Amino acid sequence: MQRIHELVRQERAIRTRQTILQAAAELFDEFGYEGASTTDIITRCGLTRGALYHHFPSKESIAVALVDAQAEALKAPERDLGLQSLIDLTFEYARRLQADPILRAGVRLTVEQTSFRSPGSRPYRAAEDAVYRQLQLAAQKGELLPGLNIEETTEFIVGSFTGVQLVSHVYSKRRDLLERVSAMWRLILPGLAVPGLLLRLRVTPP
């Protein structure tokens, strides 16, 4: 019986933590770090101040959790081709940016210059690790052009995608993000993939 009560408490704690993150993400996404207070977060999620501080001792700790949550969106889907897996990873990330305020808040907190202690390069390193792994897999399968510098290519892809999604946010609140990601890959792939592979790669959302 005690074990059951403990499991119930754990599940309740997980739900409460997620409720706080969701409410904070919506506020950070809409108003930025400076424009959202802990009082706003408490009002939005409908919890007490004590409940919030039990899980997060400060607004900054909530922001850190949201920044770190970006890593959950960096799991590449399994495909026969390593490059296709990488392409579809970016499309899935783009889709989540359109629909998930937690991911959008994490991205905004990463790129904005505010009083929030900057996460530095950590989120970008996580993205680069994910891209690098897929490029290595593609190289092992003979999909990449000979002599391609994988580290340099990784940095270029992460930088290109970051720029594409930021421009999409400015112009259309990311409504055209999938189309922009598709264009990005059409332009990049001829410099990455062996010629015979290009016609086999899909550069539209799965």
C-alpha positions, 0 to 999 in steps of 0.5 A: 500500500505504501508503494502505491501511495509513493507512486501516486505522489510521484505521478502527481509531482510529475504532472505538477512540474509539467503544468508549471513548465507548460504555463511558464513556456506559454508566457516566455514564448509570448512575452519573453523572459523579462515579460513574465514573472513568477506571479504570472506563472502561478496565475497561469498554472493555477497553483500556489506559490509554495507548489511552484517553489517546491519544484523550481526555486526561481524563475531562472531555474524554470528557464533552465529546464525549458532550455534543456528540454530542447534536447528531447526534440533531437532524436532522429527517426530511423530511416534506411538512409542516414541523410534522410533521417537527418532531413526528417529530424529537422522537419520533425523539430520544425513541426514541434516548433510550430505546435509546442510552446515548451520547445519555442520557449526554450529556443527563445530563451537560448537566442535572446539577450536578457537578464536570464543567465545565458545557457551559452553554447550548450543547446547548440552543442546538443543540436550539433551532436545530433547532426554529427551522429547522423552525418557520421552514419551517412558517411559510413553508408557511403552517402556523402561526397568524398573529403567532406568535412563532417565537423564543418558541415555539422556547424553549417547545418545547425547554423542554417537551420537556426537562421531559417527558423528565426527568419520564419518566426519574424516573417510568419510566426513560423507558419512557413517554416516547413517550406523554408526547411525544404528550401534549405535542404534543396540548396544544401544537399548537392554539396553533401550527397553523392550524385546518385543519391540526390533523387532518392532523398525526400526534401518535403515533410514526411 
